[in-house]
Amino acid sequence: MHWNEVIGQEEAKARLMQLVNDGRLPHALLFCGPAGSGKMALALAFASYLLTETASSETVKHNAEAMLAKWQHPDLHFTFPVIRPTGISSDHKMVSDDFSKEWHEMLAEGPYFSMDQWLGQMRAANQQAIIYASESDDIIRKLSLKSSQGGYKVCIIWLPERMNGECANKLLKIIEEPPQQTVFILVCEEPEKLLETILSRTQRFDIKKIETAAVERALVERRGLDEAVAHRIARVANGNWLKAMEELDAGNENRLFLDMFIMLMRLAYQRNVKELKHWSETMAGYGREKQKRMMAYFLRLIRENFMYNFQNPELVYMTQEEENFAKNFARFINEANVLEFSDLFTRIIRDIGQNANPKIVFFDMALKVIVLLIRK
């Protein structure tokens, strides 16, 4: 994978190459940033750069490029969250290689993907993916082997915050004293969940949102969109390439989320408790990851509807469908309730993440929305 396949992020690319050119490459890097910013794309491009540009000969470089085209380079190792499929014995120690086929299929589709897409690739249903303790033993075994190409060995760990405690503690030891010419690239979205000792032993790179102009340009060049359409989608995406791709999908998940938001607000305004109970039961039927994504979407819509009241288009990042609803609804989101709405939805995300009963959580939330809507 080449640098030009990474959308935007020119500053980050330059900094990474400079580290190599100056001979100051740390043995462990932590890429942090919001979803859709291209952290994994940067990690893959940088790994490719290390395994090709530092090759000992043109022949080795050519071979490396051929292997990287299918992400099958023997000195490139991947670690990522997995599930324990139904029917798999509890005696089996789950590792990333158990889903190697699915992982490579997803990488073949492109370097921009989400946890939800990965769960779908694994056919996870309502299961949550983690990095099991046995993974650290597998990493240590792989990295103890001599480099097959005589250069760097690279280990990309996607979402290390999903490591269980035992795995994190074992991994700490090899990060402290890695084999020669071994580079760890940790691609993280929630660094606050990592062990402090791991954070202190990595060099952190904060990856910013993709520049809106870069998203717009990529939509035109890679997707063949009209410039006006690309401009609106790029603004709504707000630096998130995954969101830009969602907007291109006619059946994307956000349209379901918008419908559920509209239904909630209308039923709450009507104080229709019976139908709100049905609404909460529907919400409870979704998986926990989907519930959390929907609540994050609700949070964004609250913010956008509040900003819509200021009548300044530059402050608003909504799709046409969202804006159509906001024309009549935005006046109900004001200084008297916007913070309480935000606190309420944030608390729901936390409760769902802590395995609270979703029927109770969402029905209680719906009743609270009734009260908040009459605040003026």
LUMMI-608610 format. One record per residue (C-alpha): x, y, z; residue number from 1. Coordinates in nm, 4 decimals, always signed. Layout:
+----------+----------+----------+-----+
:       xx :       yy :       zz : num :
+----------+----------+----------+-----+
:        X :        Y :        Z : NUM :
...
+----------+----------+----------+-----+
This chain:
+----------+----------+----------+-----+
:       xx :       yy :       zz : num :
+----------+----------+----------+-----+
:  +0.0000 :  +0.0000 :  +0.0000 :   1 :
:  +0.1371 :  +0.3395 :  -0.0984 :   2 :
:  +0.1137 :  +0.6717 :  +0.0845 :   3 :
:  -0.1076 :  +0.8153 :  -0.1899 :   4 :
:  -0.3809 :  +0.5663 :  -0.0973 :   5 :
:  -0.4188 :  +0.7423 :  +0.2390 :   6 :
:  -0.6731 :  +1.0250 :  +0.2156 :   7 :
:  -0.5234 :  +1.3529 :  +0.3355 :   8 :
:  -0.3047 :  +1.3370 :  +0.6489 :   9 :
:  -0.0050 :  +1.4866 :  +0.4674 :  10 :
:  +0.1496 :  +1.6139 :  +0.7905 :  11 :
:  +0.1321 :  +1.2713 :  +0.9569 :  12 :
:  +0.2857 :  +1.1016 :  +0.6523 :  13 :
:  +0.5751 :  +1.3478 :  +0.6465 :  14 :
:  +0.6435 :  +1.3059 :  +1.0200 :  15 :
:  +0.6540 :  +0.9276 :  +0.9936 :  16 :
:  +0.8908 :  +0.9258 :  +0.6968 :  17 :
:  +1.1124 :  +1.1821 :  +0.8711 :  18 :
:  +1.1502 :  +0.9509 :  +1.1713 :  19 :
:  +1.2859 :  +0.6777 :  +0.9451 :  20 :
:  +1.5106 :  +0.9116 :  +0.7468 :  21 :
:  +1.6575 :  +1.0574 :  +1.0670 :  22 :
:  +1.7135 :  +0.7152 :  +1.2230 :  23 :
:  +1.4852 :  +0.8012 :  +1.5152 :  24 :
:  +1.2117 :  +0.5423 :  +1.4633 :  25 :
:  +1.0640 :  +0.4323 :  +1.8010 :  26 :
:  +0.9970 :  +0.0625 :  +1.8535 :  27 :
:  +0.6344 :  +0.1290 :  +1.9504 :  28 :
:  +0.4002 :  +0.3903 :  +1.8048 :  29 :
:  +0.0462 :  +0.4677 :  +1.9176 :  30 :
:  -0.1834 :  +0.6114 :  +1.6497 :  31 :
:  -0.4788 :  +0.7822 :  +1.8197 :  32 :
:  -0.7664 :  +0.9631 :  +1.6561 :  33 :
:  -1.1371 :  +0.9648 :  +1.5796 :  34 :
:  -1.3149 :  +0.6997 :  +1.3746 :  35 :
:  -1.2775 :  +0.7414 :  +1.0006 :  36 :
:  -0.9640 :  +0.9557 :  +1.0211 :  37 :
:  -0.7518 :  +0.6932 :  +0.8485 :  38 :
:  -0.5430 :  +0.5630 :  +1.1392 :  39 :
:  -0.5412 :  +0.2086 :  +1.0041 :  40 :
:  -0.4707 :  +0.3313 :  +0.6512 :  41 :
:  -0.1692 :  +0.5220 :  +0.7848 :  42 :
:  -0.0525 :  +0.2162 :  +0.9794 :  43 :
:  -0.0768 :  -0.0058 :  +0.6721 :  44 :
:  +0.0985 :  +0.2483 :  +0.4500 :  45 :
:  +0.3752 :  +0.3007 :  +0.7060 :  46 :
:  +0.4236 :  -0.0746 :  +0.7531 :  47 :
:  +0.4483 :  -0.1100 :  +0.3749 :  48 :
:  +0.7028 :  +0.1728 :  +0.3668 :  49 :
:  +0.9185 :  +0.0049 :  +0.6334 :  50 :
:  +0.9063 :  -0.3337 :  +0.4623 :  51 :
:  +0.9828 :  -0.2044 :  +0.1121 :  52 :
:  +1.1804 :  +0.1218 :  +0.1188 :  53 :
:  +1.4305 :  -0.0143 :  +0.3699 :  54 :
:  +1.4746 :  -0.3416 :  +0.1798 :  55 :
:  +1.8318 :  -0.4591 :  +0.1284 :  56 :
:  +1.7981 :  -0.4954 :  -0.2498 :  57 :
:  +1.5647 :  -0.4257 :  -0.5397 :  58 :
:  +1.4782 :  -0.7954 :  -0.5541 :  59 :
:  +1.3783 :  -0.8018 :  -0.1866 :  60 :
:  +1.1781 :  -0.4810 :  -0.2392 :  61 :
:  +0.9964 :  -0.6247 :  -0.5407 :  62 :
:  +0.9131 :  -0.9436 :  -0.3505 :  63 :
:  +0.7893 :  -0.7432 :  -0.0529 :  64 :
:  +0.5592 :  -0.5335 :  -0.2717 :  65 :
:  +0.4103 :  -0.8478 :  -0.4268 :  66 :
:  +0.3424 :  -1.0012 :  -0.0848 :  67 :
:  +0.2022 :  -0.6772 :  +0.0592 :  68 :
:  -0.0437 :  -0.6520 :  -0.2291 :  69 :
:  -0.2276 :  -0.9384 :  -0.0561 :  70 :
:  -0.1135 :  -0.8485 :  +0.2979 :  71 :
:  +0.0710 :  -1.1804 :  +0.3166 :  72 :
:  +0.4203 :  -1.0536 :  +0.4054 :  73 :
:  +0.5787 :  -1.2945 :  +0.6579 :  74 :
:  +0.7271 :  -1.0051 :  +0.8595 :  75 :
:  +0.3945 :  -0.8241 :  +0.8962 :  76 :
:  +0.1749 :  -0.9464 :  +1.1798 :  77 :
:  -0.1786 :  -0.8406 :  +1.2684 :  78 :
:  -0.3541 :  -0.8475 :  +1.6034 :  79 :
:  -0.7205 :  -0.7525 :  +1.6310 :  80 :
:  -1.0318 :  -0.8171 :  +1.8447 :  81 :
:  -1.2171 :  -1.1420 :  +1.7787 :  82 :
:  -1.5240 :  -1.3231 :  +1.9073 :  83 :
:  -1.5642 :  -1.6763 :  +2.0366 :  84 :
:  -1.8078 :  -1.8325 :  +1.7866 :  85 :
:  -2.0967 :  -2.0414 :  +1.9121 :  86 :
:  -1.9923 :  -2.4017 :  +1.9482 :  87 :
:  -1.6218 :  -2.3318 :  +2.0032 :  88 :
:  -1.4990 :  -2.5030 :  +2.3186 :  89 :
:  -1.3963 :  -2.2807 :  +2.6078 :  90 :
:  -1.0695 :  -2.4785 :  +2.6098 :  91 :
:  -0.9731 :  -2.3315 :  +2.2736 :  92 :
:  -0.7505 :  -2.0267 :  +2.3126 :  93 :
:  -0.8858 :  -1.7662 :  +2.0720 :  94 :
:  -0.6283 :  -1.5689 :  +1.8705 :  95 :
:  -0.6435 :  -1.3353 :  +1.5718 :  96 :
:  -0.5290 :  -1.6114 :  +1.3360 :  97 :
:  -0.8615 :  -1.7880 :  +1.3967 :  98 :
:  -1.0159 :  -1.5162 :  +1.1794 :  99 :
:  -0.7243 :  -1.4646 :  +0.9416 : 100 :
:  -0.9344 :  -1.5429 :  +0.6330 : 101 :
:  -1.2063 :  -1.2908 :  +0.7273 : 102 :
:  -0.9450 :  -1.0277 :  +0.8185 : 103 :
:  -0.7681 :  -1.0514 :  +0.4839 : 104 :
:  -1.0999 :  -1.0406 :  +0.3006 : 105 :
:  -1.1801 :  -0.7139 :  +0.4776 : 106 :
:  -0.8362 :  -0.5659 :  +0.4096 : 107 :
:  -0.8801 :  -0.6545 :  +0.0424 : 108 :
:  -1.1850 :  -0.4266 :  +0.0337 : 109 :
:  -0.9835 :  -0.1286 :  +0.1562 : 110 :
:  -0.7993 :  +0.0184 :  +0.4569 : 111 :
:  -1.0986 :  +0.2138 :  +0.5914 : 112 :
:  -1.3345 :  +0.0072 :  +0.8062 : 113 :
:  -1.5121 :  +0.0136 :  +1.1411 : 114 :
:  -1.5643 :  -0.2274 :  +1.4284 : 115 :
:  -1.9203 :  -0.2769 :  +1.3071 : 116 :
:  -1.7952 :  -0.3863 :  +0.9658 : 117 :
:  -1.5484 :  -0.6229 :  +1.1302 : 118 :
:  -1.8204 :  -0.7720 :  +1.3508 : 119 :
:  -2.0284 :  -0.8269 :  +1.0390 : 120 :
:  -1.7334 :  -0.9930 :  +0.8667 : 121 :
:  -1.7056 :  -1.2331 :  +1.1623 : 122 :
:  -2.0858 :  -1.2849 :  +1.1699 : 123 :
:  -2.0766 :  -1.1809 :  +1.5349 : 124 :
:  -2.4504 :  -1.1266 :  +1.5997 : 125 :
:  -2.4643 :  -0.9599 :  +1.9443 : 126 :
:  -2.1204 :  -1.0726 :  +2.0619 : 127 :
:  -1.8547 :  -0.8202 :  +2.1577 : 128 :
:  -1.5033 :  -0.8624 :  +2.0220 : 129 :
:  -1.1958 :  -0.8586 :  +2.2461 : 130 :
:  -0.8255 :  -0.9436 :  +2.2257 : 131 :
:  -0.7850 :  -1.2528 :  +2.4433 : 132 :
:  -0.4941 :  -1.3296 :  +2.6773 : 133 :
:  -0.3670 :  -1.6037 :  +2.4457 : 134 :
:  -0.2989 :  -1.3393 :  +2.1798 : 135 :
:  +0.0036 :  -1.2028 :  +2.3669 : 136 :
:  +0.1661 :  -1.5491 :  +2.3686 : 137 :
:  +0.1059 :  -1.5722 :  +1.9933 : 138 :
:  +0.2640 :  -1.2295 :  +1.9342 : 139 :
:  +0.5705 :  -1.3202 :  +2.1416 : 140 :
:  +0.6102 :  -1.6480 :  +1.9488 : 141 :
:  +0.5868 :  -1.4803 :  +1.6078 : 142 :
:  +0.8200 :  -1.1929 :  +1.6872 : 143 :
:  +1.0831 :  -1.4229 :  +1.8387 : 144 :
:  +1.1449 :  -1.5613 :  +1.4896 : 145 :
:  +1.4141 :  -1.4075 :  +1.2718 : 146 :
:  +1.2997 :  -1.1671 :  +1.0009 : 147 :
:  +1.2438 :  -1.3681 :  +0.6837 : 148 :
:  +1.3501 :  -1.0774 :  +0.4616 : 149 :
:  +1.6360 :  -0.9530 :  +0.6773 : 150 :
:  +1.4713 :  -0.6205 :  +0.7630 : 151 :
:  +1.1996 :  -0.4903 :  +0.9915 : 152 :
:  +0.9313 :  -0.6984 :  +1.1586 : 153 :
:  +0.6085 :  -0.5017 :  +1.2033 : 154 :
:  +0.3189 :  -0.5848 :  +1.4340 : 155 :
:  -0.0012 :  -0.3841 :  +1.3833 : 156 :
:  -0.2412 :  -0.4043 :  +1.6774 : 157 :
:  -0.5856 :  -0.2751 :  +1.5841 : 158 :
:  -0.7888 :  -0.1429 :  +1.8791 : 159 :
:  -0.5487 :  -0.2413 :  +2.1614 : 160 :
:  -0.7956 :  -0.0914 :  +2.4107 : 161 :
:  -0.9961 :  -0.4110 :  +2.3619 : 162 :
:  -0.7194 :  -0.6262 :  +2.5125 : 163 :
:  -0.8162 :  -0.7995 :  +2.8344 : 164 :
:  -0.5998 :  -0.7278 :  +3.1374 : 165 :
:  -0.3896 :  -1.0434 :  +3.1179 : 166 :
:  -0.3084 :  -0.9864 :  +2.7514 : 167 :
:  -0.2129 :  -0.6215 :  +2.8119 : 168 :
:  +0.0237 :  -0.7105 :  +3.0958 : 169 :
:  +0.1964 :  -0.9824 :  +2.8945 : 170 :
:  +0.2274 :  -0.7569 :  +2.5902 : 171 :
:  +0.3886 :  -0.4883 :  +2.8047 : 172 :
:  +0.6946 :  -0.7072 :  +2.8541 : 173 :
:  +0.7725 :  -0.7463 :  +2.4837 : 174 :
:  +0.7020 :  -0.3781 :  +2.4155 : 175 :
:  +0.9568 :  -0.2930 :  +2.6861 : 176 :
:  +1.2216 :  -0.5211 :  +2.5362 : 177 :
:  +1.1298 :  -0.5927 :  +2.1733 : 178 :
:  +1.3429 :  -0.8078 :  +1.9418 : 179 :
:  +1.5827 :  -0.6167 :  +1.7172 : 180 :
:  +1.4250 :  -0.4167 :  +1.4317 : 181 :
:  +1.0731 :  -0.4851 :  +1.5557 : 182 :
:  +0.8152 :  -0.2082 :  +1.5315 : 183 :
:  +0.4759 :  -0.2105 :  +1.7033 : 184 :
:  +0.2002 :  +0.0097 :  +1.5611 : 185 :
:  -0.0990 :  +0.0356 :  +1.7939 : 186 :
:  -0.4086 :  +0.1789 :  +1.6225 : 187 :
:  -0.6327 :  +0.3121 :  +1.8975 : 188 :
:  -0.9592 :  +0.5047 :  +1.9347 : 189 :
:  -0.9900 :  +0.5085 :  +2.3152 : 190 :
:  -0.6365 :  +0.5506 :  +2.4568 : 191 :
:  -0.7760 :  +0.6267 :  +2.8024 : 192 :
:  -0.8650 :  +0.2577 :  +2.8297 : 193 :
:  -0.5040 :  +0.1435 :  +2.7818 : 194 :
:  -0.2736 :  +0.0604 :  +3.0694 : 195 :
:  -0.0715 :  +0.3639 :  +3.1735 : 196 :
:  +0.2430 :  +0.1527 :  +3.1485 : 197 :
:  +0.1712 :  +0.0781 :  +2.7812 : 198 :
:  +0.0968 :  +0.4437 :  +2.7092 : 199 :
:  +0.4277 :  +0.5457 :  +2.8647 : 200 :
:  +0.6240 :  +0.3030 :  +2.6463 : 201 :
:  +0.4823 :  +0.4148 :  +2.3124 : 202 :
:  +0.5307 :  +0.7320 :  +2.1124 : 203 :
:  +0.1872 :  +0.8789 :  +2.0581 : 204 :
:  +0.0739 :  +1.0223 :  +1.7247 : 205 :
:  -0.2541 :  +1.2098 :  +1.7409 : 206 :
:  -0.4181 :  +1.1714 :  +1.4007 : 207 :
:  -0.6525 :  +1.4579 :  +1.3215 : 208 :
:  -0.9767 :  +1.4431 :  +1.1286 : 209 :
:  -0.9222 :  +1.4354 :  +0.7531 : 210 :
:  -0.9283 :  +1.7810 :  +0.6009 : 211 :
:  -1.2693 :  +1.8500 :  +0.4442 : 212 :
:  -1.1020 :  +1.9520 :  +0.1176 : 213 :
:  -0.9191 :  +1.6171 :  +0.1054 : 214 :
:  -1.2447 :  +1.4254 :  +0.1633 : 215 :
:  -1.4149 :  +1.6281 :  -0.1091 : 216 :
:  -1.1286 :  +1.5695 :  -0.3515 : 217 :
:  -1.1275 :  +1.1946 :  -0.2812 : 218 :
:  -1.5036 :  +1.1749 :  -0.3400 : 219 :
:  -1.4609 :  +1.3367 :  -0.6798 : 220 :
:  -1.1487 :  +1.1429 :  -0.7843 : 221 :
:  -1.2239 :  +0.8019 :  -0.6344 : 222 :
:  -1.6024 :  +0.7925 :  -0.6467 : 223 :
:  -1.6690 :  +1.0119 :  -0.9495 : 224 :
:  -1.9126 :  +1.2423 :  -0.7686 : 225 :
:  -2.0250 :  +1.5798 :  -0.8914 : 226 :
:  -1.8335 :  +1.8560 :  -0.7099 : 227 :
:  -2.1480 :  +2.0058 :  -0.5513 : 228 :
:  -2.2598 :  +1.6676 :  -0.4155 : 229 :
:  -1.9071 :  +1.5884 :  -0.2980 : 230 :
:  -1.8896 :  +1.9236 :  -0.1169 : 231 :
:  -2.2073 :  +1.8616 :  +0.0843 : 232 :
:  -2.1127 :  +1.5033 :  +0.1722 : 233 :
:  -1.7632 :  +1.6121 :  +0.2749 : 234 :
:  -1.9059 :  +1.8769 :  +0.5107 : 235 :
:  -2.1483 :  +1.6277 :  +0.6665 : 236 :
:  -1.8687 :  +1.3704 :  +0.7019 : 237 :
:  -1.6710 :  +1.6252 :  +0.9059 : 238 :
:  -1.3353 :  +1.4553 :  +0.8539 : 239 :
:  -1.4691 :  +1.0992 :  +0.8754 : 240 :
:  -1.4218 :  +0.8977 :  +0.5550 : 241 :
:  -1.6400 :  +0.6152 :  +0.6888 : 242 :
:  -1.9262 :  +0.8584 :  +0.7339 : 243 :
:  -1.8743 :  +0.9882 :  +0.3814 : 244 :
:  -1.9061 :  +0.6305 :  +0.2546 : 245 :
:  -2.2223 :  +0.5805 :  +0.4600 : 246 :
:  -2.3802 :  +0.8807 :  +0.2914 : 247 :
:  -2.3172 :  +0.7197 :  -0.0478 : 248 :
:  -2.4977 :  +0.4026 :  +0.0567 : 249 :
:  -2.8683 :  +0.4369 :  -0.0182 : 250 :
:  -2.9563 :  +0.1938 :  +0.2598 : 251 :
:  -2.7089 :  +0.3194 :  +0.5123 : 252 :
:  -2.7566 :  +0.2727 :  +0.8832 : 253 :
:  -2.7916 :  +0.6437 :  +0.9558 : 254 :
:  -3.1237 :  +0.6547 :  +0.7729 : 255 :
:  -3.2590 :  +0.3980 :  +1.0174 : 256 :
:  -3.1134 :  +0.6033 :  +1.3030 : 257 :
:  -3.2803 :  +0.9188 :  +1.1708 : 258 :
:  -3.6156 :  +0.7397 :  +1.1455 : 259 :
:  -3.5821 :  +0.6167 :  +1.5035 : 260 :
:  -3.4876 :  +0.9660 :  +1.6249 : 261 :
:  -3.7849 :  +1.1244 :  +1.4477 : 262 :
:  -4.0204 :  +0.8604 :  +1.5860 : 263 :
:  -3.8896 :  +0.9110 :  +1.9396 : 264 :
:  -3.9298 :  +1.2871 :  +1.9275 : 265 :
:  -4.2777 :  +1.2766 :  +1.7738 : 266 :
:  -4.4088 :  +1.0171 :  +2.0183 : 267 :
:  -4.2544 :  +1.2061 :  +2.3116 : 268 :
:  -4.4097 :  +1.5318 :  +2.1919 : 269 :
:  -4.7482 :  +1.3533 :  +2.1727 : 270 :
:  -4.6830 :  +1.1951 :  +2.5146 : 271 :
:  -4.7807 :  +0.8613 :  +2.3678 : 272 :
:  -4.6441 :  +0.6364 :  +2.6415 : 273 :
:  -4.7862 :  +0.3161 :  +2.4947 : 274 :
:  -4.6097 :  +0.3657 :  +2.1598 : 275 :
:  -4.2940 :  +0.4840 :  +2.3343 : 276 :
:  -4.2869 :  +0.1480 :  +2.5110 : 277 :
:  -4.3055 :  -0.0242 :  +2.1719 : 278 :
:  -4.0291 :  +0.2072 :  +2.0480 : 279 :
:  -3.8043 :  +0.1128 :  +2.3410 : 280 :
:  -3.8666 :  -0.2576 :  +2.2791 : 281 :
:  -3.7610 :  -0.2128 :  +1.9176 : 282 :
:  -3.4442 :  -0.0393 :  +2.0329 : 283 :
:  -3.3769 :  -0.3206 :  +2.2794 : 284 :
:  -3.3850 :  -0.5694 :  +1.9920 : 285 :
:  -3.0705 :  -0.4245 :  +1.8334 : 286 :
:  -2.7252 :  -0.5424 :  +1.9388 : 287 :
:  -2.5390 :  -0.3385 :  +2.1996 : 288 :
:  -2.2815 :  -0.2063 :  +1.9531 : 289 :
:  -2.5601 :  -0.0852 :  +1.7248 : 290 :
:  -2.7452 :  +0.0697 :  +2.0188 : 291 :
:  -2.4347 :  +0.2663 :  +2.1144 : 292 :
:  -2.3839 :  +0.3859 :  +1.7575 : 293 :
:  -2.7454 :  +0.4982 :  +1.7409 : 294 :
:  -2.7162 :  +0.6938 :  +2.0632 : 295 :
:  -2.3978 :  +0.8588 :  +1.9363 : 296 :
:  -2.5988 :  +0.9577 :  +1.6279 : 297 :
:  -2.8770 :  +1.0989 :  +1.8494 : 298 :
:  -2.6152 :  +1.3042 :  +2.0342 : 299 :
:  -2.4926 :  +1.4510 :  +1.7080 : 300 :
:  -2.8454 :  +1.5385 :  +1.5946 : 301 :
:  -2.9140 :  +1.7202 :  +1.9206 : 302 :
:  -2.6039 :  +1.9314 :  +1.8658 : 303 :
:  -2.6891 :  +1.9989 :  +1.5000 : 304 :
:  -3.0495 :  +2.0958 :  +1.5758 : 305 :
:  -2.9328 :  +2.3340 :  +1.8463 : 306 :
:  -2.6859 :  +2.4972 :  +1.6067 : 307 :
:  -2.9525 :  +2.5153 :  +1.3341 : 308 :
:  -3.1369 :  +2.7739 :  +1.5445 : 309 :
:  -2.8544 :  +3.0223 :  +1.4878 : 310 :
:  -2.9368 :  +3.0337 :  +1.1158 : 311 :
:  -2.5713 :  +3.0097 :  +1.0125 : 312 :
:  -2.5166 :  +2.7373 :  +0.7487 : 313 :
:  -2.1432 :  +2.7254 :  +0.8246 : 314 :
:  -2.2182 :  +2.5928 :  +1.1730 : 315 :
:  -2.4466 :  +2.3099 :  +1.0600 : 316 :
:  -2.3364 :  +1.9682 :  +0.9304 : 317 :
:  -2.6509 :  +1.7800 :  +0.8307 : 318 :
:  -2.7687 :  +1.5750 :  +0.5378 : 319 :
:  -3.0628 :  +1.7041 :  +0.3373 : 320 :
:  -3.2972 :  +1.4580 :  +0.5112 : 321 :
:  -3.1763 :  +1.5657 :  +0.8550 : 322 :
:  -3.2128 :  +1.9309 :  +0.7649 : 323 :
:  -3.5657 :  +1.8761 :  +0.6366 : 324 :
:  -3.6668 :  +1.7478 :  +0.9806 : 325 :
:  -3.4716 :  +2.0201 :  +1.1607 : 326 :
:  -3.6717 :  +2.2976 :  +0.9912 : 327 :
:  -3.9661 :  +2.2264 :  +1.2204 : 328 :
:  -3.7975 :  +2.0440 :  +1.5060 : 329 :
:  -3.4889 :  +2.2531 :  +1.5876 : 330 :
:  -3.6854 :  +2.5088 :  +1.7931 : 331 :
:  -3.7497 :  +2.2380 :  +2.0546 : 332 :
:  -3.3749 :  +2.2088 :  +2.1256 : 333 :
:  -3.2673 :  +2.5178 :  +2.3159 : 334 :
:  -3.0527 :  +2.6537 :  +2.5981 : 335 :
:  -3.2932 :  +2.5083 :  +2.8558 : 336 :
:  -3.2528 :  +2.1442 :  +2.7500 : 337 :
:  -2.9581 :  +2.0931 :  +2.5126 : 338 :
:  -2.7101 :  +2.0049 :  +2.7886 : 339 :
:  -2.9566 :  +1.7731 :  +2.9607 : 340 :
:  -3.0267 :  +1.5959 :  +2.6316 : 341 :
:  -2.6528 :  +1.5506 :  +2.5825 : 342 :
:  -2.6054 :  +1.4203 :  +2.9363 : 343 :
:  -2.9000 :  +1.1825 :  +2.8996 : 344 :
:  -2.7795 :  +1.0255 :  +2.5734 : 345 :
:  -2.4203 :  +1.0054 :  +2.6978 : 346 :
:  -2.5410 :  +0.8226 :  +3.0080 : 347 :
:  -2.7366 :  +0.5770 :  +2.7933 : 348 :
:  -2.4219 :  +0.4916 :  +2.5955 : 349 :
:  -2.2419 :  +0.4234 :  +2.9234 : 350 :
:  -2.5267 :  +0.2109 :  +3.0652 : 351 :
:  -2.5536 :  -0.0005 :  +2.7501 : 352 :
:  -2.1779 :  -0.0503 :  +2.7534 : 353 :
:  -2.2099 :  -0.1775 :  +3.1106 : 354 :
:  -2.4715 :  -0.4363 :  +3.0075 : 355 :
:  -2.7740 :  -0.2681 :  +3.1656 : 356 :
:  -3.1166 :  -0.4065 :  +3.0682 : 357 :
:  -3.1880 :  -0.2274 :  +2.7356 : 358 :
:  -3.5696 :  -0.2410 :  +2.7653 : 359 :
:  -3.5585 :  -0.0587 :  +3.0973 : 360 :
:  -3.2850 :  +0.1821 :  +2.9842 : 361 :
:  -3.4591 :  +0.2918 :  +2.6648 : 362 :
:  -3.8092 :  +0.3178 :  +2.8114 : 363 :
:  -3.6787 :  +0.5301 :  +3.0971 : 364 :
:  -3.4930 :  +0.7449 :  +2.8453 : 365 :
:  -3.8054 :  +0.7896 :  +2.6330 : 366 :
:  -4.0031 :  +0.9123 :  +2.9360 : 367 :
:  -3.7286 :  +1.1608 :  +3.0169 : 368 :
:  -3.7390 :  +1.2936 :  +2.6597 : 369 :
:  -4.1069 :  +1.3878 :  +2.7165 : 370 :
:  -4.0018 :  +1.6116 :  +3.0061 : 371 :
:  -3.7051 :  +1.7639 :  +2.8215 : 372 :
:  -3.9078 :  +1.8592 :  +2.5149 : 373 :
:  -4.1300 :  +2.0933 :  +2.7161 : 374 :
:  -3.8321 :  +2.2826 :  +2.8623 : 375 :
:  -3.8166 :  +2.6393 :  +2.7311 : 376 :
+----------+----------+----------+-----+
